[in-house]
Amino acid sequence: MPSNDLLDISAVAATARRLVEQIDRVIVGKDAVVELLLVALFCDGHVLLEDVPGIGKTMLAKTLARSLGCTFSRIQFTPDLLPSDITGVNVFNQKTGDFEYRGGPILAEVVLADEINRAGPRTQSALLEAMEERQVTVDGVTRPLAYPFLVLATQNPVELEGTFPLPEAQLDRFMLRVAIGYPGREDERTILRRFRTHNPLVDIQPLIGAAELRTISDRCRQVVCHPLVEDYLLDLVSASRSDLAVELGVSPRGSLALLRAGQALAALRGRDFVTPDDLQTLARPVLAHRLILSPESRLRGQSAEDVIKRLLDQTPVPVEEQWSASR
């Protein structure tokens, strides 16, 4: 690629480092998780955070929103939540004699959909149009959403009473599924000391705006994927569709998500080309939640992550000398 494009990629990597460093002032020891969130952000994707309560999912979303100078809203999903509670409603104004639209929390730029699997399927589906089309429709009127628009949804991985599984169509619209995990002992000690007398979230300042974020997203799309690396990606997704443990393999949307995530991860790390290592790093968070395992596999205790790991072990990786020589 031309040298000016290489400079652009360096600028993307520098911006990502600044964002990670700032978020690390609040979210301790989770740089890898933050990097995955930035991958989704730079790809205009959405993230499903699947983990136990109390490990900082809401704090992470708030910190990211503040770092971007974005509006933030949190939607607590409950069994009685209605679609209109998300998208907004038209209210009759007696003074003007007209109906006025009162927007719902989905109109924010960073939306935390907390415990999304506690709402019914009808309410969950209210997010589909917003996540895929970047718009909401109320009473036949369609309104575009602002840029950026990032949905961070959380769900508890434990089967609990009063939860509803997410429809496959909705799962497929999340670019990444990420588990934050408990902090290490010393990281937790740092959290105790850092939050003892002061909340570092109040010190977070915007680092980039919407215009710069859009430019970064465009630059990430320019990252090169060599045909041999592309073949490796296609081999992975094709293997998922023919694996005996899988009832429904990765969709073409999943293939595209893996490619675009690989481009963004490469740019975040200062490269203008995708490597097989990028795809291997992203395979589980991008592909695992898109697999539907066969009943027999579930009975044997297999997980989608186990299947992805096996596919990564079995799929031949292209030799670096071949895909890097003509880059």
N, C-alpha and C positions, 0 to 999 in steps of 0.2 A: 504494500500500500504506500501511497505518497507520504513524504515525511510529515506534511501538515496533519494528516490523519493520525499518524503516530503521536504527534503532540496532543491531538484531541483525546486520544485514549489515555495518555498520561494525565491529562486534566481530569478525566473521569476517575482514574485511580486516586488522584490527590483529593478530589472531593469526597470520594467514598471513605478514605482514611480519616478525613476530618469529621465526617458524620459518625463513624465507628468510635473515634476517640471521644466525641462529645457524649454519645449515648452511653459509653462505658462509665461516664461519671455518675450515672444513675443505675444502669443495669450492669452489675459487676460480673466479670468472668464469662460473658456470653457473646464474645466477639463472633464466633461462628454462626450463632443464631441471628445476630444483627446483620451479618453479611448476607444471609439468605433472605432476610426481609428487604434489604437493599436490592438484591437481585430481582425480587418480585416487583418492587417499586419501579425500578428502571425498565422493567418489561411491561408496565401497566397491568400487572397481575394482582391476584388476591392470595391471602395466606390463611390457612386453617391451623390454629394453634391448639394442639391436643395435649393437654397435660392436667395435672391435679391443681386444685385451687391454691392460691397463696404464694405462687412462685414468681409473680411480677408481670403477668400478661397485660393487665390494664396499664401498669406503669410503663411497660415497654411501648405500648401504643401511644400513650400520652407523650412520652419523650420523643418518639419519632415525629409525631405531629408538630410539636414545638420546634424541633430541629428544622422542619421544613416550613415553618410559619403557616401551617395549615389549620383550618377549623377542625375541631374534633367533637365527635358525639359517641355516646355509649348507649347501646340498646340492650336492655336486660330481657332476654327471651324467656317467656313464661308460657304455660299451657293456655292462658286466656288472652295472649297477645294477638291482635288482629292485624291483617295486612295494612289497613289504614293507619295503624299506629306507627308503621314504618314509613310509608310513602307520603302520608299527609292526607288531608281531606279538603273538600270545598264547603265553605260555611256561608250561609246567607247573611248578607249585610243589610239590615233593615233601612239604614240611612240612604244607601245608594240603590237599593233594590236589585243588587247583583250578587252572584256567588263569588266569593274570594277564596283563592287557594291558600291554605296554610300548610306550609311544607313540613314534612316529617323529619326525623333525625337522619334519614338516608341522604339528605342534601348536604351533609358535611363532607369535607374532603378526605378525612381519615375517620372511618367508622369502625367501632369495636362492637361486633355482634356477640355479646357474652352469653355463653351456654346456649348456643344456637339449637342444639338438639333437644331443648326442653319445650320448644314450640311445635305446634302441629305442622303437618306437611303443607297446608294451604298458606300458612304464614311464612314458612321457610321459602316457599316458591316466590313470595313477593320480592325476594332479593335477586331472583334470577335475571330479570330484565335489567335491573340496575348494574349487576356485576358484568353481564355480557354486552349489553347495548349502551351502557353509560347513560341511561335515561330512565324516567319514571312516567307511568301513564296513570292518571287519575280521572275518572269519569270521561274517558275518551280523549283527553288532552295530554299530549306527550311533551315532557319538559326535559331538556338535556341537563346532565349533571356537570358540575364544575370539574376542572382539571387542576391537580390530580384527583383521582378517586381511588382510594385503597380500602378494601374491606379486610379487617382482621377479625376472624371469627374464632371463638373458642368452644371447645366441647370437652367434657370429661371422658377419658378413655374407658372408665369403668362402667359396666352396665348397671344403671340405676333405675329405680322405679320412677315413672313419670317422664321418661325420655323417649324421643322418637328418632329412629335412624335417618340420617340425611339421605335424600334421594340420590341415585347415581348421577343424574343429570346435574345436580347441584355440586356434588363432590368434584365432578369433572371440570367445573368452572373455577375451582381453586388451583392456582398454579402450583402452590407448594403446600405440603402438610408438614409442620415442624413441631417437634417436642422440645421445650425449653430445658426441662430437667432440673433437679436440685443443684444448688451451688456446692462447690467443694468447701471443705472446712475453712480454709484461709479466706476464700472469697466471702463466705458467710460472716466471718469475723470482720472483714472490711465493710460489709453491709451494716453490721451492728454499729460500728464506730462512725460510719459516714452518716447514717440516719439518726444517730443518737440525739443530736441537738439541732439538726437542720435538715430540711428536705431539699436535696440538690436539684430536684425537678424545677424549682422556681428560678434557678440560675440558667436554665437552658435558653439559648437565644437562637433565632432562625439563622441557618447557614446558607441555604439556597432558596430560591423562589420557584414559582411554577414555570417561568420561562426557561430558567437554567435546567430545571428538571426535564422539560420537554426536549431540550437540546441534547442532554445526556442520553435520553431514551433513543433519540434518532441516531446518535453516535454508536450506541450499543448494537443497533441493527446493521451497522457497517462492518462489524467484526466478521472475519472470514472463517468459513468452515470448509476445510479441504474435503474433496469427494470421498477420500478414504475414511475420514472421520465421520462424514455423513453416512457412509455405508455401515460403519460401526453402530451408529445410532439406530439405523433401520434394522440392523440385525437384532439389536436388543428388543425393540418393540415387536418385531416379527416373532421372536422366540416367546414373548409373553402371550401371543395369541395361539400358539401351538402347544404350550406347556400343558401337560395332563392335569396339573394341579389347579389350573386356571379355567374358570368357566367363561369369563369375558376378559379379553386382554386390553392392552393400552389402545386408546382411540387415536385417530389422526390428530385430534386436538392435543392429546398428550405428547405425540411426537413433536409437534410444533412448539409446545411449551418447553420440552427438554432442549430443543435447539436454541430457542430464544433465551432461556435461562443460561445455557452454556455461553452464549455470546455475552450476556451481561456479566457473568462471573469472570470470563476472560478479561473484559474491560476493567472490572473492579480490581483485578490483579495486574493491570498494566500491560496486557497483551492484546494484539489486534488479530488473534487467531484462536480458535477453539481447539483444545486438546482432548484426547480420550480421558485424561484425568478429570477434566471439568465435567464431562458427562457421567463419570463414575461417582464423583462427589455429589452430583445432583440427582442421580437415578432414584434413590429412595425417596427423598422429599417430593420429587416431581411425579414419579410413576406409581408408587406403592398404593396410594389411595384411589387410583384409577382401576386397579385390578379387582375383579370379583372372583373369589376362589370357589372351587367346587365344594359341595357339601362334604364330600369325603375328606378333602384336605382340611376343612375347618374342624371336622371331628377328630382328626389326627393331631390337632393343635398347631397346624402350620399357620403362619402369618404371611401377609403380602410382602413384608420386609424380608422374610426368609426366602421367598420366591425370587425377589429382585436380587438378593445376594447370590443365589444359585445361578441365576442368569448371567450376572456379571462374571462369576467364576468360569462359566462354560463358554461364553462368547469370546472368540479370538479377538485380541486387541491389535490394531494395525501397528506395524513397526514404525518407529518414529522417523527413521531415515527416509521412509517412503513418503509420509505425508508432510514432513517438514522441509524436504529438499526443494520443492517447487512452490513454497508458500508465497 
